[in-house]
Amino acid sequence: MERQMCFLILSVLLLTVLNSALAQTKPSGVELGAALTLRPTFSGSITGIVWKLNGDLVAEWLNNEFEYYATFRDRTTLDPTTGELVVKNVAVADAGLYTVEINSNVQSQKYQVEVMKKVSKPTVVIRPLTCNKDAESCSLACVGETKDAGTVTYSWREDDGEWKEGKESRDIMNDPVIRKIRTFSCRLKNAISVNESEPHENPFFQEKHLIWPEDSRLWVKVLAAVMRSLAIVALLGTVVYFLGQKRGKIRKVICPCRCGKGDDNAALSG
């Protein structure tokens, strides 16, 4: 008896888990003022349909008769062959969880509807306004109209690189890495739209040939000084060498007798 009871409890728990897994909530975004279309995944003959929003009646088709409720009158249609619900000119109040009953059975498919506006074209704004190439750091803000736009995500791009999701604003430091970036762009995105800004010039950008780490600049200065010193030493050595050569030739021209006398003395001694 106890084994049967345990088996029954386990079966109920397993059935509950399976029902939870099968129940699906599909997120759906719709633009404010547009039409909302919800179509259940049902195949077979339909004898009755009931749509609800957050538990309140929206529309129904029973005994071959249509009924629309509250603010859904005159702007809602129901297809009795597929169960499809169409709501025109949706308002913010039309957002919420939609459920449908077909043939007196609640369907596992649910629809979480979010009514929103499209995001506007953003602009990259540098703050503070006094930010310039000599500042230690500045911040970039992605400014756009997001009111009634639902959940909005922000992304940033450096030059023509990949979009990387981030926050509404980001800080940039005046360091060698940031100085290599020419432009910054930002993007707004929600469930129904996406819009990106025009590229904005990086206030810290420097041409590549001007970018030198501080240590490298010092070594370049030292190397230049050493090269100048070596050039001067080489020049002085060349001058001394040529002067020595010319001095010997001049001595032979001016005093040829000295060399001859040496030879004569050597002959007499012999």
MARDO-245073 format. One line per field, with one value per residue (C-alpha): residue number from 1; residue in three letters; x, y, z. Coordinates in nm, 4 decimals, always signed. Each point is the difference from the previous one (the first is absolute). Layout:
N
nr = NUM  ...
rest = ALA  ...
X = X  ...
Y = Y  ...
Z = Z  ...
# end
This chain:
270
nr = 1  2  3  4  5  6  7  8  9  10  11  12  13  14  15  16  17  18  19  20  21  22  23  24  25  26  27  28  29  30  31  32  33  34  35  36  37  38  39  40  41  42  43  44  45  46  47  48  49  50  51  52  53  54  55  56  57  58  59  60  61  62  63  64  65  66  67  68  69  70  71  72  73  74  75  76  77  78  79  80  81  82  83  84  85  86  87  88  89  90  91  92  93  94  95  96  97  98  99  100  101  102  103  104  105  106  107  108  109  110  111  112  113  114  115  116  117  118  119  120  121  122  123  124  125  126  127  128  129  130  131  132  133  134  135  136  137  138  139  140  141  142  143  144  145  146  147  148  149  150  151  152  153  154  155  156  157  158  159  160  161  162  163  164  165  166  167  168  169  170  171  172  173  174  175  176  177  178  179  180  181  182  183  184  185  186  187  188  189  190  191  192  193  194  195  196  197  198  199  200  201  202  203  204  205  206  207  208  209  210  211  212  213  214  215  216  217  218  219  220  221  222  223  224  225  226  227  228  229  230  231  232  233  234  235  236  237  238  239  240  241  242  243  244  245  246  247  248  249  250  251  252  253  254  255  256  257  258  259  260  261  262  263  264  265  266  267  268  269  270
rest = MET  GLU  ARG  GLN  MET  CYS  PHE  LEU  ILE  LEU  SER  VAL  LEU  LEU  LEU  THR  VAL  LEU  ASN  SER  ALA  LEU  ALA  GLN  THR  LYS  PRO  SER  GLY  VAL  GLU  LEU  GLY  ALA  ALA  LEU  THR  LEU  ARG  PRO  THR  PHE  SER  GLY  SER  ILE  THR  GLY  ILE  VAL  TRP  LYS  LEU  ASN  GLY  ASP  LEU  VAL  ALA  GLU  TRP  LEU  ASN  ASN  GLU  PHE  GLU  TYR  TYR  ALA  THR  PHE  ARG  ASP  ARG  THR  THR  LEU  ASP  PRO  THR  THR  GLY  GLU  LEU  VAL  VAL  LYS  ASN  VAL  ALA  VAL  ALA  ASP  ALA  GLY  LEU  TYR  THR  VAL  GLU  ILE  ASN  SER  ASN  VAL  GLN  SER  GLN  LYS  TYR  GLN  VAL  GLU  VAL  MET  LYS  LYS  VAL  SER  LYS  PRO  THR  VAL  VAL  ILE  ARG  PRO  LEU  THR  CYS  ASN  LYS  ASP  ALA  GLU  SER  CYS  SER  LEU  ALA  CYS  VAL  GLY  GLU  THR  LYS  ASP  ALA  GLY  THR  VAL  THR  TYR  SER  TRP  ARG  GLU  ASP  ASP  GLY  GLU  TRP  LYS  GLU  GLY  LYS  GLU  SER  ARG  ASP  ILE  MET  ASN  ASP  PRO  VAL  ILE  ARG  LYS  ILE  ARG  THR  PHE  SER  CYS  ARG  LEU  LYS  ASN  ALA  ILE  SER  VAL  ASN  GLU  SER  GLU  PRO  HIS  GLU  ASN  PRO  PHE  PHE  GLN  GLU  LYS  HIS  LEU  ILE  TRP  PRO  GLU  ASP  SER  ARG  LEU  TRP  VAL  LYS  VAL  LEU  ALA  ALA  VAL  MET  ARG  SER  LEU  ALA  ILE  VAL  ALA  LEU  LEU  GLY  THR  VAL  VAL  TYR  PHE  LEU  GLY  GLN  LYS  ARG  GLY  LYS  ILE  ARG  LYS  VAL  ILE  CYS  PRO  CYS  ARG  CYS  GLY  LYS  GLY  ASP  ASP  ASN  ALA  ALA  LEU  SER  GLY
X = +0.0000  +0.2791  +0.1805  -0.3149  -0.0409  +0.3615  -0.0365  -0.3171  +0.1706  +0.2998  -0.2310  -0.1834  +0.3281  +0.1317  -0.3201  +0.0255  +0.3585  -0.0919  -0.2922  +0.2277  +0.2543  -0.2643  -0.1533  +0.1751  -0.0156  +0.0919  +0.1175  -0.1468  +0.0715  -0.2331  +0.0306  -0.2351  -0.2920  +0.0760  -0.1897  +0.0585  -0.0389  -0.0022  -0.0495  -0.0105  +0.1794  -0.3121  -0.0966  -0.3414  -0.3633  -0.0913  -0.3387  +0.0759  +0.2629  +0.0553  +0.2828  +0.0959  +0.2430  +0.1310  -0.3036  -0.2564  -0.2114  +0.1150  -0.1967  -0.1852  -0.1721  -0.2573  -0.3038  +0.0949  -0.0286  +0.2750  +0.0340  +0.2604  +0.0489  +0.0861  +0.2484  +0.0490  -0.3360  +0.0090  +0.3737  +0.0346  -0.0665  +0.0018  +0.0507  -0.2136  +0.1946  +0.3467  -0.0669  +0.2065  -0.0600  +0.0672  -0.0138  +0.0353  +0.1388  +0.1514  +0.0451  +0.2268  -0.2941  -0.0073  +0.3309  +0.0064  -0.0431  -0.2399  -0.1417  -0.2378  -0.2502  -0.0935  -0.2812  -0.0147  +0.3680  +0.2585  +0.2894  +0.3552  +0.1187  -0.0199  +0.0984  +0.1751  -0.0716  +0.1953  -0.1292  +0.2719  +0.1260  +0.2895  +0.3347  +0.1180  +0.3311  +0.2501  +0.2851  +0.3384  +0.0529  +0.3392  +0.0026  +0.1071  -0.0384  +0.3524  +0.1500  +0.3092  +0.3167  +0.1793  -0.2601  +0.0798  -0.3410  -0.3461  -0.3309  -0.2175  -0.3804  -0.2398  -0.2901  -0.3311  -0.3755  -0.0803  -0.3252  -0.2667  +0.2562  -0.0059  +0.3240  +0.2824  +0.3542  +0.3052  +0.2974  +0.3266  +0.2349  +0.3563  +0.0751  -0.1348  +0.0332  -0.2653  -0.2923  +0.0452  -0.2909  +0.0547  -0.1633  -0.1525  +0.3327  +0.3654  +0.3241  +0.3081  +0.3539  +0.2610  +0.2379  +0.1845  -0.2793  -0.2789  +0.2151  +0.0058  -0.3822  -0.1230  -0.3787  -0.2624  -0.3565  -0.2931  -0.3185  -0.3449  -0.2046  -0.3327  -0.2316  -0.1340  +0.2726  +0.3692  +0.1699  +0.3621  +0.1731  +0.2363  +0.3692  +0.1357  +0.3633  +0.2109  +0.1326  +0.3187  +0.0754  +0.3578  +0.1536  +0.1910  +0.3396  -0.0502  -0.0830  +0.3035  +0.0029  +0.1817  +0.2893  +0.0393  +0.0147  +0.2843  +0.1965  -0.0469  +0.1437  +0.2967  +0.0637  -0.0131  +0.2525  +0.2347  -0.0246  +0.0785  +0.3037  +0.1274  -0.0475  +0.2009  +0.2819  +0.0094  +0.0154  +0.2838  +0.1932  -0.0365  +0.1182  +0.3039  +0.0867  -0.0071  +0.1919  +0.2709  +0.0210  +0.0272  +0.2585  +0.2346  -0.0301  +0.0683  +0.3113  +0.1449  -0.0582  +0.1422  +0.3003  +0.1146  +0.3669  -0.0497  -0.0844  +0.2977  +0.2467  -0.0856  +0.0772  +0.3339  +0.1186  -0.0760  +0.2088  +0.3022  -0.0036  +0.0223
Y = +0.0000  +0.2369  -0.0778  +0.0766  +0.3296  +0.0994  -0.0944  +0.2125  +0.3010  -0.0338  -0.0263  +0.3180  +0.1855  -0.1223  +0.1066  +0.3445  +0.0394  -0.1083  +0.2429  +0.2809  -0.0898  -0.0112  +0.3319  +0.2672  +0.3747  +0.1723  +0.3603  +0.2258  +0.3669  +0.2262  +0.3649  +0.2444  +0.0670  -0.3011  -0.3306  -0.2932  -0.3480  -0.3115  -0.3423  -0.3143  -0.3171  -0.2164  -0.2516  -0.1579  +0.0940  +0.3029  +0.0318  +0.2792  +0.2692  +0.2266  +0.2558  +0.1690  +0.2744  -0.0316  -0.2158  +0.2470  -0.0831  +0.1458  -0.1891  -0.3277  -0.2131  -0.2378  -0.1570  +0.1736  +0.3438  +0.2618  +0.2144  +0.2726  +0.1624  +0.3408  +0.2054  -0.2822  +0.0631  +0.1421  -0.0632  -0.3756  -0.2950  -0.3725  -0.2741  -0.3055  -0.2352  +0.0661  +0.1776  +0.2995  +0.3248  +0.3390  +0.3225  +0.3260  +0.3298  -0.1533  +0.2164  -0.0294  -0.1487  -0.2934  -0.1316  -0.3061  -0.3774  -0.1386  -0.3523  -0.1939  -0.2795  -0.2179  -0.2494  +0.0762  -0.0948  +0.2570  -0.0129  -0.0323  +0.2820  +0.3409  +0.3420  +0.2680  +0.3138  +0.3223  +0.3145  +0.2482  +0.2716  -0.0370  +0.1325  +0.3265  +0.0658  +0.0615  +0.2483  -0.0413  +0.2861  +0.0688  +0.1178  +0.2316  +0.2516  +0.1241  -0.3409  +0.0346  -0.1869  +0.1160  -0.1394  -0.3121  -0.1575  +0.0714  -0.1831  -0.0888  -0.0068  -0.1659  +0.2459  -0.0929  -0.0110  -0.3159  +0.0987  -0.2709  -0.2031  -0.2919  -0.1796  +0.1776  -0.1308  +0.2155  -0.1017  +0.1745  -0.0282  +0.1245  +0.1068  -0.2798  -0.2726  -0.2291  +0.1213  -0.0731  +0.0232  +0.2476  +0.2747  +0.3356  +0.1697  -0.1027  +0.1563  +0.0361  +0.0633  +0.2048  -0.2932  -0.1567  -0.2527  +0.2589  +0.2383  -0.2571  +0.0136  +0.2564  -0.0138  -0.1351  -0.1038  -0.1157  -0.1993  -0.0273  -0.3180  -0.1291  -0.2866  +0.1721  +0.2354  +0.0844  +0.3315  +0.1143  +0.3358  +0.1715  -0.0568  +0.2615  +0.1137  -0.1185  +0.3086  -0.1920  -0.1380  +0.0303  -0.1192  -0.3252  +0.1495  +0.2475  -0.2643  -0.0765  -0.1301  +0.2306  -0.2467  -0.0332  +0.3750  +0.0180  -0.2740  +0.1733  +0.3208  -0.1858  -0.1880  +0.3233  +0.1639  -0.2988  +0.0015  +0.3706  -0.0525  -0.2864  +0.2096  +0.2840  -0.2362  -0.1586  +0.3420  +0.1147  -0.3225  +0.0471  +0.3600  -0.0980  -0.2811  +0.2234  +0.2723  -0.2546  -0.1191  +0.3521  +0.0955  -0.2789  +0.1005  +0.3663  -0.0932  -0.1941  +0.2903  +0.2690  -0.1938  -0.2561  +0.0615  -0.1425  -0.3374  +0.0229  +0.0953  -0.3023  -0.2174  +0.1792  -0.0344  -0.3659  -0.0371  +0.1877  -0.2095  -0.3012
Z = +0.0000  +0.0902  -0.3257  -0.1988  +0.1831  -0.0674  -0.3646  -0.0242  +0.1571  -0.2301  -0.3019  +0.0994  +0.0513  -0.3340  -0.1748  +0.1591  -0.1180  -0.3518  -0.0138  +0.1163  -0.2673  -0.2707  +0.1049  -0.2042  +0.0333  -0.3242  +0.0283  -0.2656  -0.0659  -0.1965  -0.0965  +0.1671  -0.2383  -0.2218  -0.0242  +0.2342  -0.1485  +0.2168  -0.1572  +0.2143  -0.1062  -0.0230  -0.2653  -0.0209  -0.0016  +0.2130  +0.1704  +0.2468  +0.0661  +0.3009  +0.0201  +0.3272  +0.1049  +0.3545  +0.0757  -0.1423  -0.3044  -0.3328  -0.2642  -0.0422  -0.2612  +0.1433  -0.1636  -0.3273  +0.1635  +0.0533  +0.3082  +0.0635  +0.3377  +0.1475  -0.2031  -0.2531  -0.1666  -0.3533  -0.0399  +0.0506  -0.2281  +0.0725  -0.2591  +0.0940  -0.2276  +0.1454  +0.3285  -0.1148  +0.1915  -0.1605  +0.2026  -0.1921  +0.1270  +0.3129  +0.3087  +0.3025  +0.1936  -0.2448  +0.1329  +0.2211  -0.0009  -0.2637  +0.0347  -0.2222  +0.0575  -0.2971  +0.0289  +0.3767  +0.0421  +0.1112  -0.2450  +0.1303  -0.2283  +0.1687  -0.1360  +0.2038  -0.2035  +0.0409  -0.1710  -0.0855  -0.2288  -0.2410  +0.1199  -0.1519  -0.1742  +0.2818  +0.0229  +0.1667  +0.2461  +0.1610  +0.3583  +0.1411  -0.2794  +0.0786  -0.0833  -0.2246  -0.0962  +0.3161  +0.2432  +0.2034  -0.0639  -0.1386  -0.0337  -0.2979  +0.0249  -0.2447  -0.0084  -0.1623  +0.0621  +0.1986  +0.1729  -0.0450  -0.1969  +0.2431  +0.0766  -0.1826  -0.0388  -0.0764  -0.2138  -0.0910  -0.2958  -0.0466  -0.3589  -0.2276  +0.2626  +0.1439  +0.2094  +0.3714  +0.2409  +0.2810  +0.2004  -0.0877  +0.0707  +0.0090  +0.1205  -0.2185  +0.1234  -0.1822  -0.0453  -0.2981  -0.0654  -0.0198  -0.2066  -0.2816  -0.0381  -0.2513  +0.0613  +0.2415  -0.0932  +0.2124  -0.0668  +0.1603  -0.0307  +0.1289  -0.0947  -0.3132  -0.1227  -0.0138  -0.0801  +0.0046  +0.0243  -0.2366  +0.0869  +0.2399  -0.0016  +0.2923  +0.1862  +0.0873  -0.3458  -0.1306  -0.3236  +0.0387  -0.0752  +0.2827  +0.2576  +0.2141  +0.3559  +0.2396  +0.0438  -0.3767  -0.0420  +0.2538  -0.1763  -0.3345  +0.1431  +0.1495  -0.3248  -0.1999  +0.2335  -0.0287  -0.3794  -0.0104  +0.2223  -0.2144  -0.3140  +0.1512  +0.1093  -0.3450  -0.1642  +0.2250  -0.0639  -0.3759  +0.0223  +0.2101  -0.2408  -0.3062  +0.1778  +0.0912  -0.3599  -0.1359  +0.2611  -0.1147  -0.3642  +0.0804  +0.2005  -0.2912  -0.2371  +0.2276  +0.1414  -0.2573  +0.0967  +0.3453  -0.1403  -0.2488  +0.2688  +0.1936  -0.2987  -0.0711  +0.3585  -0.0122  -0.3205  +0.1447  +0.3117  -0.2197
# end
